[in-house]
């Protein structure tokens, strides 16, 4: 599974960082960036995406098909 962050939508709430700190971090612009999506179970990636208040986290399967949101 792959994770991307739409930086135009990201508001820097950092819910994703709290849920999956090995996957997400805030950069110098206070926007989330993806580190290592394989470092957590897929369930945790979905939890982080679902808890993003601006729906900025996009999850894709291994073939690149968007599966969330």
WORA-V545014 format. One record per pair of residues at least 6 apart in sequence whose ideal C-beta (glycine too) atoms are under 6 Angstrom apart, sorted by the first residue. I is the first residue (numbers start at 1). J is the second residue. Records with the same first field share a line. If there is no record, write none. Layout:
I=J / J
//
This chain:
1=42
2=60
3=34 / 37 / 45 / 59
4=58
5=32 / 56 / 57
6=56
7=31
9=54 / 56
10=31 / 32 / 56
11=54
12=26 / 30 / 31
13=53
14=26
15=51 / 52
16=24 / 32 / 48 / 52
17=24
19=47 / 48
20=40 / 44 / 48
22=36 / 39
23=35 / 37 / 39 / 40
24=32
26=32
27=33
49=57 / 59 / 68
55=69
59=67 / 68
60=66
61=67
//
